[in-house]
Amino acid sequence: MNLTHQNSRIIFGLKVKQLRIAQGLSFAKLSKTAGMSVSYLNEIEKGKKSPKTDKIETLATALGTTYDELVSPVLPGKLAAVGELLHSNFLNELPLDLFGIELSKVVEIIANAPLRVGAFISTLVELSRNFEFKEENFYFNAVRAYQELHYNYFEDIEESIAQFIKTYKLPINRAVPVNFLASILKKHFGYEIVEDDLKDYPELKHLRSIFIPKKKKLLLNPQLNEKQKALQLGKELAYNYLKLKERIHTSSFLKVNNFQIVLNNYIAGYFAVGILVHRENFQKDLKYWFEQPTWDKSYLLQLLLKYDVSPEVLFQRFNILPQDFDMPKMFFMRMIHDPTKDTFHIDKELHLNRQHEPHANNLDEHYCRRWLSISQLKSLAENAQTTGQVEVGLQLSKYTETEDEYICFTIARPAYFPSTKNVSVTIGLLADHELKEKIKFLADPAIPRKRVSVTCERCPIMDCKERISPPTVIDNRKHKIRMEEALDELLK
């Protein structure tokens, strides 16, 4: 075992501590026997010091073991889970610095309570197996937590976006032409851009783009529309302009190697959205919109046309709300509808300021059909014969369980290539007194208002006409209360 590596030092320190405690030795007694200071032994057990060979031999003798046993990388018995964690290099992959956590502090926790930490780790491992939680799931969730921690707003990236727009003279009050983005990639970053249907690689034909680094060649799927092409080119510009070295080479993840790749993909997407929807002009657009006395859905459609972006990109640029409009209590949600099976699932969500409703769950339950995100998708499916149909809506949704009320803006559309499903994106803002003062049209009586829940199974609204599943969770909860009351009566 090479004690120059931190994880090896931790394992070594844990073994020393385990043997010392097993033999009932105090630090003072071991110090006297081994001829080492108490502070030095303490540093060894915390994984901070790596003794040389002669001192390891002395320690082994004092602890009643052998040199080979003490330097073995295997942790025995109840500490095995901790050993597996350290050998997996998982600690080094944790993006602790993003959350202001020092790795040394985590190591100290492990060293001070290895059995408890081992039990905790074993529990997490078992849960991850039961729910098929993979390493990449952790990375994606860590990035999402990072976004939420910073209100999905990063001043350093915004400054880079502003500088890029100024340097390359991008249009700011209208759509950025795809050809203009392509010309920047070709002229300034040496790209070759080819529309390739990948007929020789049928397994890859569903991908929107592939970047071949050795040739600096970007393959764009010819089935992409202009909005999709602009986003892909924008991300490529981000990788080059921001010098993001670690990256994926496909439009979507096929394999996740480390956290930095996932983080850089998010940064590239953030940058792309920023150059497609200019911050200051979008700020003016929203300010004008919020000052209107009545709700007019055509304005959202006008913004989509003005910037020629997808609803997802437009709503992602709503990330300026917390910073520029002091509206931090918001969520973003994307829902997918398969009309052939009439199934709905949330595939993306982001909650700022707190965990807002609605949110995704893996309980195999039926989402409330009163949600605007679902009703808009159902309306879209009913009008499927209309090519390019887009459904825009607004709803004040009050949650039965919490009495919280959200103003929800939703845009539903047919999914772009390669999906054949429908997708809706929703921005929700907690409709408290402050928000109602900032968005004038919230006083419009024509805005639909509905009481909603999370899922049918958890919904206490008994006369709901949209219900598609009985309130089993509510019924079970009531049954348990009746059982507890009967038991209390019997015990009296």
C-alpha positions in Angstrom: 0.0 0.0 0.0 1.5 3.4 -1.1 0.9 5.7 1.9 1.6 8.8 -0.3 -2.0 8.5 -1.5 -4.6 10.1 0.8 -7.0 7.2 0.6 -4.2 4.7 1.5 -3.3 6.9 4.5 -6.9 6.9 5.6 -7.1 3.1 5.4 -3.8 2.7 7.3 -4.9 5.1 10.0 -8.2 3.3 10.4 -6.4 0.0 10.9 -4.1 1.5 13.5 -7.0 2.9 15.4 -9.0 -0.4 15.2 -6.0 -2.4 16.5 -5.3 0.1 19.3 -8.9 0.1 20.5 -9.2 -3.7 20.2 -6.1 -4.1 22.5 -7.4 -1.4 25.0 -4.4 0.8 24.4 -4.6 4.6 25.1 -2.7 7.0 23.0 -0.3 7.5 25.9 0.4 3.8 26.3 0.9 3.3 22.6 3.1 6.4 22.5 5.4 4.9 25.1 5.5 1.5 23.5 6.1 2.7 19.9 8.3 5.6 20.9 6.1 8.1 19.0 4.4 11.2 20.2 0.7 11.3 20.9 0.1 14.0 18.4 1.9 12.1 15.7 -0.1 9.0 16.4 -3.3 11.1 16.3 -2.3 12.5 12.9 -1.7 8.9 11.6 -5.1 7.7 12.7 -6.7 10.7 11.0 -5.0 9.8 7.7 -2.9 12.9 7.7 0.6 11.4 8.3 2.4 8.6 6.4 5.1 7.0 8.6 8.2 5.5 7.0 9.0 1.8 6.9 10.9 1.6 10.1 8.1 3.3 12.1 5.5 1.1 10.5 7.4 -2.0 11.7 7.6 -0.5 15.2 3.9 0.2 15.2 3.1 -3.3 14.0 5.0 -4.8 16.9 3.4 -2.5 19.4 0.0 -3.3 18.1 0.6 -7.1 18.0 0.4 -7.5 14.3 2.7 -7.8 11.3 4.1 -5.2 8.9 2.3 -6.9 5.9 -1.0 -7.0 7.7 -0.8 -3.3 8.7 0.0 -2.1 5.2 -2.6 -4.4 3.5 -5.2 -2.3 1.6 -8.0 -4.5 2.9 -10.1 -3.3 5.8 -11.6 -6.2 7.7 -15.1 -6.9 9.0 -17.4 -4.0 9.7 -15.0 -1.5 8.0 -15.2 -3.3 4.7 -17.8 -0.8 3.3 -15.5 2.1 4.1 -12.6 0.3 2.4 -14.7 -0.2 -0.7 -15.6 3.5 -0.8 -12.0 4.6 -0.5 -10.7 2.1 -3.1 -13.4 3.2 -5.5 -11.9 6.7 -5.7 -15.4 8.0 -5.1 -14.2 10.7 -2.6 -11.9 12.2 -5.2 -14.8 12.4 -7.7 -17.1 14.3 -5.3 -17.5 17.9 -6.3 -17.0 19.0 -2.7 -15.3 22.3 -3.7 -18.5 23.5 -5.4 -20.4 23.2 -2.2 -17.6 24.7 0.0 -16.7 21.4 1.7 -13.1 20.4 2.3 -12.1 16.8 1.6 -10.0 16.7 4.8 -13.2 17.3 6.8 -14.9 14.4 5.2 -11.9 12.2 5.9 -11.9 13.3 9.5 -15.5 12.3 9.9 -14.7 8.9 8.5 -11.7 8.5 10.8 -13.6 9.6 13.9 -16.7 7.3 13.4 -15.7 4.6 10.9 -18.4 2.1 12.0 -21.2 4.6 11.8 -20.0 6.0 8.5 -19.6 2.4 7.3 -23.2 1.6 8.2 -24.4 4.8 6.5 -22.4 4.0 3.3 -23.8 0.4 3.3 -27.3 1.9 3.5 -26.7 4.2 0.6 -25.2 1.4 -1.5 -28.2 -0.8 -0.8 -30.6 2.0 -1.7 -28.7 2.7 -4.9 -29.0 -0.9 -5.9 -32.7 -1.2 -5.1 -33.5 2.0 -7.1 -30.9 1.3 -9.8 -29.1 4.5 -8.9 -25.9 4.7 -10.9 -22.8 6.8 -10.6 -24.0 9.1 -13.4 -27.2 9.7 -11.5 -25.2 11.1 -8.7 -23.3 13.4 -11.0 -26.5 14.8 -12.6 -28.1 15.3 -9.3 -25.0 17.0 -8.0 -25.1 19.5 -10.9 -28.8 20.1 -10.3 -28.1 20.8 -6.6 -25.3 23.1 -7.7 -27.7 25.0 -9.9 -30.3 25.3 -7.2 -27.7 26.5 -4.7 -26.8 29.4 -7.0 -30.4 30.0 -8.2 -29.3 28.8 -11.6 -27.5 32.1 -12.2 -23.7 32.4 -12.6 -22.3 35.9 -12.9 -18.9 34.7 -14.3 -20.6 32.8 -17.2 -22.9 35.8 -17.8 -19.8 38.1 -18.1 -18.3 35.6 -20.6 -21.5 35.6 -22.6 -21.6 39.4 -22.7 -18.0 39.5 -23.8 -18.5 36.9 -26.5 -21.5 38.7 -27.9 -19.5 42.0 -28.0 -16.4 40.4 -29.6 -18.2 38.5 -32.4 -21.0 41.2 -32.8 -23.9 38.9 -32.4 -27.4 40.4 -33.0 -29.0 41.1 -29.6 -32.6 42.1 -30.3 -33.6 39.3 -32.7 -32.8 35.7 -33.5 -29.1 34.7 -34.0 -28.8 33.1 -37.5 -27.5 29.6 -37.5 -25.1 30.4 -40.4 -23.6 33.2 -38.3 -22.8 30.8 -35.4 -21.4 28.3 -37.9 -19.2 30.9 -39.5 -17.7 31.8 -36.1 -16.9 28.2 -35.4 -15.3 27.8 -38.8 -13.3 31.0 -39.0 -12.2 31.5 -35.4 -12.0 27.9 -34.1 -11.1 25.9 -37.2 -14.2 23.8 -37.3 -15.5 21.8 -40.2 -19.3 21.4 -40.0 -21.0 18.7 -42.0 -24.6 17.6 -42.1 -24.3 13.8 -42.0 -27.1 11.3 -41.7 -24.6 8.7 -40.4 -26.0 6.0 -42.7 -22.9 4.0 -42.2 -23.5 4.0 -38.5 -27.2 3.3 -38.0 -26.6 2.9 -34.2 -25.8 6.6 -34.0 -28.5 8.0 -36.4 -30.7 9.2 -33.4 -27.9 11.6 -32.2 -28.3 15.3 -32.9 -24.6 15.9 -33.3 -21.2 14.3 -32.9 -17.9 16.1 -32.5 -14.7 14.4 -33.8 -11.9 16.1 -31.9 -8.9 14.9 -34.0 -10.4 16.4 -37.2 -12.3 19.3 -35.4 -15.3 18.1 -37.4 -18.9 18.6 -36.2 -21.4 16.2 -37.6 -25.0 17.6 -37.5 -27.9 15.4 -38.1 -29.7 16.8 -41.2 -33.1 16.2 -39.5 -32.5 18.9 -37.0 -34.5 22.1 -37.3 -32.9 25.6 -37.1 -33.6 25.9 -33.3 -31.8 22.6 -32.6 -28.8 23.5 -34.8 -28.4 26.8 -33.1 -28.3 25.2 -29.7 -25.8 22.6 -30.8 -23.5 25.2 -32.4 -23.9 27.4 -29.3 -22.6 24.6 -27.1 -19.6 24.1 -29.3 -18.8 27.8 -29.1 -19.0 27.5 -25.4 -16.6 24.6 -25.2 -14.0 26.5 -27.3 -14.5 30.1 -26.0 -14.5 29.0 -22.3 -11.8 26.4 -22.9 -13.8 23.6 -21.4 -11.4 20.7 -22.0 -13.3 17.8 -20.5 -16.5 17.2 -22.6 -18.8 14.7 -24.2 -18.5 14.4 -28.0 -22.1 13.6 -28.6 -25.3 15.7 -28.2 -26.5 13.4 -25.4 -24.6 11.3 -22.8 -23.8 7.7 -23.9 -21.2 7.3 -21.1 -20.4 9.4 -18.0 -16.7 9.3 -17.1 -16.5 11.9 -14.3 -18.3 14.8 -12.7 -16.4 17.5 -14.6 -17.8 16.4 -17.9 -21.4 16.6 -16.6 -20.7 20.1 -15.1 -19.0 21.3 -18.4 -22.0 20.1 -20.4 -24.3 22.2 -18.2 -22.0 25.2 -18.5 -22.0 24.9 -22.3 -25.8 24.7 -22.4 -26.0 27.8 -20.1 -23.7 29.7 -22.4 -25.6 28.6 -25.5 -28.9 29.8 -24.1 -27.3 33.1 -23.1 -26.0 33.9 -26.6 -29.3 33.0 -28.2 -31.4 35.0 -25.8 -29.7 38.3 -25.0 -30.0 39.1 -21.3 -30.6 42.8 -21.3 -33.1 42.7 -24.2 -34.9 39.8 -22.6 -35.0 41.7 -19.4 -36.8 44.5 -21.2 -39.2 42.0 -22.8 -40.2 40.5 -19.4 -40.5 43.9 -17.7 -42.9 45.1 -20.4 -44.9 41.8 -20.1 -45.1 41.9 -16.3 -46.5 45.5 -16.5 -49.5 44.5 -18.6 -52.9 44.5 -16.8 -54.2 41.4 -18.5 -52.9 38.0 -19.5 -52.2 37.6 -23.2 -50.7 34.2 -24.3 -49.7 35.7 -27.7 -46.8 37.5 -26.1 -45.0 34.3 -25.2 -45.5 33.2 -28.8 -44.0 36.5 -30.0 -40.9 35.9 -27.8 -40.5 32.4 -29.3 -40.6 34.0 -32.8 -38.4 36.9 -31.9 -35.5 34.8 -30.7 -36.4 31.8 -32.8 -35.7 29.3 -30.0 -37.5 26.4 -28.5 -39.8 26.8 -25.4 -37.1 25.0 -23.3 -34.4 27.6 -24.3 -36.8 30.5 -23.7 -37.8 29.2 -20.3 -34.2 28.4 -19.3 -33.5 32.1 -19.9 -36.0 32.8 -17.1 -33.0 32.1 -14.9 -32.6 35.9 -14.8 -35.8 36.2 -12.7 -34.1 35.7 -9.3 -31.3 38.1 -10.0 -32.9 40.8 -12.1 -36.5 40.7 -10.8 -36.0 39.4 -7.3 -38.2 36.4 -8.0 -36.3 33.4 -6.4 -39.3 31.2 -5.5 -39.6 29.3 -8.8 -39.4 25.9 -10.4 -38.8 24.6 -13.9 -40.3 21.3 -15.1 -40.3 19.4 -18.4 -42.9 16.7 -18.9 -43.0 14.1 -21.6 -46.3 12.6 -23.0 -46.5 9.4 -25.0 -49.9 9.7 -26.8 -49.9 6.1 -27.9 -49.8 4.9 -24.2 -51.2 8.1 -22.7 -48.4 8.1 -20.1 -46.7 11.1 -18.5 -43.4 11.5 -16.8 -41.2 14.3 -15.6 -37.7 14.1 -17.2 -36.3 17.4 -15.9 -36.9 19.6 -13.0 -35.2 22.4 -11.1 -36.4 24.0 -7.8 -35.0 27.3 -6.6 -35.2 28.6 -3.1 -36.9 25.4 -1.8 -38.4 22.2 -2.9 -41.6 23.4 -4.7 -44.5 21.4 -5.8 -45.0 19.7 -8.2 -41.9 17.5 -8.2 -40.9 14.1 -9.7 -41.2 10.9 -7.8 -40.5 7.3 -8.5 -43.5 5.9 -6.8 -45.2 4.7 -9.9 -48.2 6.9 -9.2 -50.4 9.0 -11.5 -49.6 12.7 -11.6 -52.5 15.1 -11.0 -54.4 15.6 -14.2 -55.3 19.1 -13.1 -51.7 20.3 -13.7 -51.5 22.7 -16.6 -48.5 20.8 -17.9 -50.7 17.8 -18.4 -53.8 19.5 -19.6 -51.8 21.3 -22.3 -50.3 18.0 -23.5 -53.7 16.4 -23.7 -55.0 19.4 -25.7 -52.0 19.1 -28.0 -52.7 15.4 -28.6 -56.3 16.1 -29.4 -55.1 18.7 -32.0 -52.4 16.4 -33.4 -53.6 17.0 -36.9 -52.3 20.6 -36.8 -48.7 20.6 -38.0 -46.4 22.6 -35.7 -49.2 23.1 -33.1 -48.0 24.9 -29.9 -50.2 25.1 -26.8 -49.6 28.1 -24.5 -51.4 28.4 -21.1 -51.4 30.1 -17.7 -52.9 28.8 -14.5 -53.0 29.6 -10.8 -52.6 26.3 -9.1 -53.3 26.0 -5.4 -51.9 22.8 -3.8 -54.4 21.1 -1.5 -51.8 19.7 0.9 -49.9 22.9 1.5 -52.2 25.7 0.4 -49.3 27.1 -1.6 -50.4 28.8 -4.8 -48.2 28.9 -8.0 -48.6 30.8 -11.2 -47.7 28.3 -13.9 -46.7 29.3 -17.4 -46.7 26.3 -19.8 -45.8 25.7 -23.4 -46.5 22.3 -25.0 -45.3 21.2 -28.4 -44.5 18.1 -30.4 -41.0 16.9 -29.4 -38.2 17.6 -31.9 -36.1 14.9 -33.5 -35.4 12.2 -32.5 -38.5 11.8 -30.3 -42.0 11.2 -31.6 -43.7 12.2 -28.3 -45.0 15.5 -27.0 -43.3 17.7 -24.5 -44.4 20.5 -22.2 -42.2 22.9 -20.3 -43.5 24.9 -17.2 -42.2 27.8 -15.2 -43.9 28.0 -11.8 -43.6 31.0 -9.5 -44.9 31.1 -5.9 -47.8 33.5 -6.1 -47.2 35.3 -2.8 -48.1 39.0 -2.2 -44.7 40.3 -3.5 -45.1 38.5 -6.8 -48.6 39.7 -7.3 -47.3 43.3 -7.0 -44.5 42.7 -9.5 -46.6 40.9 -12.2 -49.7 43.1 -12.8 -51.7 40.7 -14.9 -51.9 38.2 -12.0 -55.0 40.3 -11.0 -56.7 39.3 -14.2 -59.9 37.5 -13.3 -59.8 35.6 -16.6 -56.8 33.5 -15.4 -57.9 29.9 -14.7 -57.6 28.9 -11.0 -57.5 25.2 -9.9 -56.9 23.2 -6.8 -54.4 20.6 -7.5 -52.5 17.8 -5.8 -49.3 15.8 -6.5 -50.7 12.4 -7.5 -54.1 10.9 -7.6 -53.1 8.4 -5.0 -52.2 11.2 -2.6 -55.1 13.5 -3.4 -57.8 14.3 -0.8 -60.1 16.0 -3.3 -62.9 13.3 -3.4 -65.1 15.0 -6.1 -62.3 15.3 -8.7 -63.6 14.6 -12.2 -60.1 14.3 -13.6 -59.1 11.5 -11.2 -57.8 8.4 -12.9 -56.8 6.4 -9.9 -58.3 6.0 -6.4 -56.6 7.8 -3.4 -54.9 4.7 -2.1 -52.3 6.5 0.0 -55.0 8.7 1.6 -57.1 5.6 2.3 -54.2 3.7 3.9 -53.3 6.7 6.0 -56.9 6.9 7.3 -57.0 3.2 8.0 -53.8 3.5 10.0 -55.2 6.3 12.1 -58.3 4.3 12.8 -56.1 1.4 13.9 -54.1 3.6 16.2 -57.3 5.1 17.7 -58.8 1.5 18.3 -55.5 0.4 19.9 -55.5 3.5 22.2 -59.1 2.7 23.2 -58.3 -0.9 23.9 -55.2 0.0 26.0 -57.3 2.4 28.1 
